[in-house]
């Protein structure tokens, strides 16, 4: 999904800013859950982002 590609790019780009790998991993998990939710809603409703 488009949001997944954007989020992975943003997370990779921010990794050097965040610094700590552990916090990045937590943020990645949380963000991925958000992205999955958005993707499932948009898929179910047929909306294009």
MIFITI-645482 format. One record per atom (N, C-alpha, C, O): residue number from 1; residue in one letter; atom name; x, y, z. Coordinates in pm, 1 decimal. Layout:
N
(r NUM, A, CA, (X, Y, Z))
...
END
This chain:
49
(r 1, X, N, (84.0, -119.9, 0.0))
(r 1, X, CA, (0.0, 0.0, 0.0))
(r 1, X, C, (87.4, 124.8, 0.0))
(r 1, X, O, (203.0, 122.2, 42.1))
(r 2, X, N, (30.2, 231.3, -47.3))
(r 2, X, CA, (106.3, 356.6, -61.0))
(r 2, X, C, (153.2, 407.2, 74.6))
(r 2, X, O, (267.9, 449.6, 88.7))
(r 3, X, N, (65.9, 403.1, 173.8))
(r 3, X, CA, (101.6, 454.5, 306.6))
(r 3, X, C, (217.2, 374.3, 366.0))
(r 3, X, O, (302.6, 429.9, 435.0))
(r 4, X, N, (219.8, 245.3, 339.5))
(r 4, X, CA, (327.7, 162.7, 392.1))
(r 4, X, C, (461.3, 205.2, 334.2))
(r 4, X, O, (561.1, 211.3, 406.1))
(r 5, X, N, (464.3, 234.8, 203.8))
(r 5, X, CA, (588.2, 278.0, 140.5))
(r 5, X, C, (634.9, 410.4, 197.3))
(r 5, X, O, (753.7, 428.4, 223.8))
(r 6, X, N, (542.7, 502.6, 216.1))
(r 6, X, CA, (578.3, 633.7, 269.3))
(r 6, X, C, (629.0, 621.2, 411.8))
(r 6, X, O, (729.3, 682.5, 448.2))
(r 7, X, N, (559.2, 541.3, 492.9))
(r 7, X, CA, (596.9, 530.0, 633.2))
(r 7, X, C, (734.2, 466.1, 646.9))
(r 7, X, O, (813.7, 509.1, 730.4))
(r 8, X, N, (764.0, 364.0, 566.5))
(r 8, X, CA, (894.0, 300.1, 578.4))
(r 8, X, C, (1004.6, 396.3, 537.5))
(r 8, X, O, (1112.8, 395.4, 596.2))
(r 9, X, N, (978.0, 479.4, 436.9))
(r 9, X, CA, (1076.8, 579.4, 395.3))
(r 9, X, C, (1099.6, 681.7, 505.6))
(r 9, X, O, (1213.3, 719.4, 533.9))
(r 10, X, N, (989.4, 726.8, 568.4))
(r 10, X, CA, (1001.3, 826.3, 674.4))
(r 10, X, C, (1076.1, 768.4, 793.6))
(r 10, X, O, (1161.9, 835.0, 851.4))
(r 11, X, N, (1044.0, 644.6, 830.9))
(r 11, X, CA, (1108.3, 582.1, 946.5))
(r 11, X, C, (1256.9, 565.3, 919.9))
(r 11, X, O, (1338.3, 590.3, 1008.7))
(r 12, X, N, (1293.8, 523.7, 799.8))
(r 12, X, CA, (1434.6, 507.7, 766.6))
(r 12, X, C, (1505.6, 643.0, 768.8))
(r 12, X, O, (1618.7, 654.4, 816.2))
(r 13, X, N, (1438.2, 744.1, 717.2))
(r 13, X, CA, (1498.6, 876.4, 712.9))
(r 13, X, C, (1516.6, 935.6, 851.0))
(r 13, X, O, (1610.0, 1012.5, 874.1))
(r 14, X, N, (1427.8, 900.3, 943.6))
(r 14, X, CA, (1433.8, 957.3, 1078.0))
(r 14, X, C, (1521.8, 876.8, 1172.0))
(r 14, X, O, (1544.7, 919.3, 1285.2))
(r 15, X, N, (1571.8, 762.2, 1128.6))
(r 15, X, CA, (1643.1, 674.0, 1220.4))
(r 15, X, C, (1765.8, 742.3, 1280.2))
(r 15, X, O, (1796.1, 723.8, 1398.0))
(r 16, X, N, (1836.7, 821.5, 1199.0))
(r 16, X, CA, (1956.1, 888.2, 1251.0))
(r 16, X, C, (1918.8, 1002.4, 1344.0))
(r 16, X, O, (1998.5, 1040.9, 1429.5))
(r 17, X, N, (1798.4, 1057.2, 1328.5))
(r 17, X, CA, (1753.3, 1163.7, 1417.8))
(r 17, X, C, (1710.4, 1103.8, 1551.6))
(r 17, X, O, (1744.2, 1155.7, 1658.0))
(r 18, X, N, (1636.3, 994.7, 1544.5))
(r 18, X, CA, (1589.0, 929.5, 1666.4))
(r 18, X, C, (1708.9, 878.4, 1746.8))
(r 18, X, O, (1711.6, 889.0, 1869.4))
(r 19, X, N, (1807.7, 823.2, 1676.5))
(r 19, X, CA, (1930.5, 780.0, 1741.9))
(r 19, X, C, (1919.6, 642.3, 1803.2))
(r 19, X, O, (1992.9, 551.2, 1764.6))
(r 20, X, N, (1829.5, 625.8, 1897.9))
(r 20, X, CA, (1819.7, 498.0, 1968.5))
(r 20, X, C, (1743.4, 396.4, 1883.7))
(r 20, X, O, (1630.3, 421.8, 1842.3))
(r 21, X, N, (1805.4, 281.9, 1858.3))
(r 21, X, CA, (1741.9, 179.1, 1777.4))
(r 21, X, C, (1617.5, 123.9, 1843.6))
(r 21, X, O, (1522.0, 85.7, 1775.9))
(r 22, X, N, (1618.5, 119.5, 1977.8))
(r 22, X, CA, (1505.0, 60.8, 2047.8))
(r 22, X, C, (1381.3, 147.0, 2029.9))
(r 22, X, O, (1272.8, 95.6, 2002.6))
(r 23, X, N, (1397.0, 277.6, 2045.1))
(r 23, X, CA, (1281.7, 365.8, 2030.0))
(r 23, X, C, (1232.6, 365.7, 1886.3))
(r 23, X, O, (1112.7, 377.3, 1861.3))
(r 24, X, N, (1325.6, 352.6, 1791.3))
(r 24, X, CA, (1284.8, 347.5, 1651.7))
(r 24, X, C, (1199.6, 222.6, 1625.3))
(r 24, X, O, (1099.9, 227.7, 1553.4))
(r 25, X, N, (1241.2, 111.4, 1684.8))
(r 25, X, CA, (1167.5, -13.0, 1663.8))
(r 25, X, C, (1026.8, -2.1, 1719.8))
(r 25, X, O, (930.9, -49.4, 1658.7))
(r 26, X, N, (1014.5, 60.8, 1837.4))
(r 26, X, CA, (881.9, 78.5, 1897.7))
(r 26, X, C, (796.8, 168.0, 1810.0))
(r 26, X, O, (680.2, 138.1, 1784.0))
(r 27, X, N, (855.5, 278.6, 1764.1))
(r 27, X, CA, (780.7, 370.4, 1678.0))
(r 27, X, C, (738.2, 300.7, 1549.6))
(r 27, X, O, (627.6, 322.6, 1500.0))
(r 28, X, N, (826.0, 216.9, 1496.0))
(r 28, X, CA, (794.3, 145.5, 1373.0))
(r 28, X, C, (673.8, 54.7, 1393.6))
(r 28, X, O, (583.9, 48.9, 1309.6))
(r 29, X, N, (672.8, -16.7, 1507.2))
(r 29, X, CA, (561.3, -107.6, 1533.3))
(r 29, X, C, (430.7, -30.4, 1546.6))
(r 29, X, O, (328.7, -69.0, 1489.4))
(r 30, X, N, (434.3, 79.4, 1622.9))
(r 30, X, CA, (313.2, 159.2, 1642.2))
(r 30, X, C, (266.6, 216.5, 1509.5))
(r 30, X, O, (148.2, 209.8, 1476.1))
(r 31, X, N, (360.8, 273.5, 1433.3))
(r 31, X, CA, (324.1, 335.2, 1306.3))
(r 31, X, C, (268.8, 232.0, 1208.9))
(r 31, X, O, (174.0, 259.6, 1135.4))
(r 32, X, N, (329.1, 111.7, 1208.5))
(r 32, X, CA, (281.3, 7.9, 1118.1))
(r 32, X, C, (137.6, -31.1, 1149.9))
(r 32, X, O, (58.9, -60.1, 1059.8))
(r 33, X, N, (103.4, -31.8, 1280.8))
(r 33, X, CA, (-34.3, -63.0, 1317.2))
(r 33, X, C, (-128.4, 45.2, 1265.9))
(r 33, X, O, (-237.8, 15.4, 1217.8))
(r 34, X, N, (-85.9, 170.1, 1276.1))
(r 34, X, CA, (-166.9, 280.6, 1225.5))
(r 34, X, C, (-184.7, 268.4, 1074.3))
(r 34, X, O, (-294.9, 284.1, 1021.9))
(r 35, X, N, (-74.4, 240.2, 1005.6))
(r 35, X, CA, (-79.1, 227.8, 860.1))
(r 35, X, C, (-169.7, 113.2, 818.7))
(r 35, X, O, (-248.1, 125.9, 724.7))
(r 36, X, N, (-158.5, -0.2, 890.0))
(r 36, X, CA, (-243.1, -114.1, 856.7))
(r 36, X, C, (-390.3, -79.3, 873.1))
(r 36, X, O, (-473.8, -117.7, 791.1))
(r 37, X, N, (-421.3, -6.5, 979.4))
(r 37, X, CA, (-559.8, 31.3, 1003.5))
(r 37, X, C, (-610.0, 121.7, 891.6))
(r 37, X, O, (-720.4, 102.9, 840.6))
(r 38, X, N, (-528.8, 219.6, 853.8))
(r 38, X, CA, (-567.6, 311.4, 746.4))
(r 38, X, C, (-585.1, 235.3, 615.7))
(r 38, X, O, (-680.0, 258.8, 540.8))
(r 39, X, N, (-491.4, 143.1, 589.2))
(r 39, X, CA, (-500.4, 65.8, 465.4))
(r 39, X, C, (-627.4, -18.2, 462.1))
(r 39, X, O, (-695.9, -23.6, 360.0))
(r 40, X, N, (-659.0, -83.9, 573.6))
(r 40, X, CA, (-776.6, -171.1, 574.3))
(r 40, X, C, (-903.6, -89.4, 557.6))
(r 40, X, O, (-995.8, -131.9, 488.1))
(r 41, X, N, (-909.4, 27.7, 620.5))
(r 41, X, CA, (-1027.2, 113.5, 606.6))
(r 41, X, C, (-1040.9, 160.5, 462.2))
(r 41, X, O, (-1149.7, 156.1, 404.7))
(r 42, X, N, (-930.6, 205.2, 404.7))
(r 42, X, CA, (-938.1, 256.8, 268.1))
(r 42, X, C, (-969.4, 144.0, 169.4))
(r 42, X, O, (-1039.5, 165.3, 70.5))
(r 43, X, N, (-916.8, 23.4, 196.8))
(r 43, X, CA, (-948.2, -89.5, 109.5))
(r 43, X, C, (-1096.3, -125.0, 119.1))
(r 43, X, O, (-1161.2, -152.7, 18.2))
(r 44, X, N, (-1148.9, -124.0, 241.1))
(r 44, X, CA, (-1289.0, -163.3, 260.7))
(r 44, X, C, (-1384.9, -60.6, 201.3))
(r 44, X, O, (-1492.1, -96.2, 152.5))
(r 45, X, N, (-1346.6, 65.6, 205.6))
(r 45, X, CA, (-1435.6, 169.6, 155.5))
(r 45, X, C, (-1409.2, 200.4, 8.0))
(r 45, X, O, (-1487.8, 270.3, -55.9))
(r 46, X, N, (-1299.6, 148.7, -45.6))
(r 46, X, CA, (-1268.1, 172.8, -184.7))
(r 46, X, C, (-1209.5, 310.5, -209.1))
(r 46, X, O, (-1203.0, 356.3, -323.2))
(r 47, X, N, (-1167.1, 376.5, -102.8))
(r 47, X, CA, (-1109.1, 510.3, -118.8))
(r 47, X, C, (-964.9, 501.0, -167.2))
(r 47, X, O, (-891.0, 409.7, -130.6))
(r 48, X, N, (-927.2, 596.9, -249.8))
(r 48, X, CA, (-788.4, 605.1, -294.8))
(r 48, X, C, (-719.5, 717.4, -218.6))
(r 48, X, O, (-773.7, 827.0, -204.4))
(r 49, X, N, (-600.1, 688.6, -170.0))
(r 49, X, CA, (-527.4, 795.8, -101.2))
(r 49, X, C, (-440.4, 870.4, -200.2))
(r 49, X, O, (-370.8, 964.7, -162.4))
END
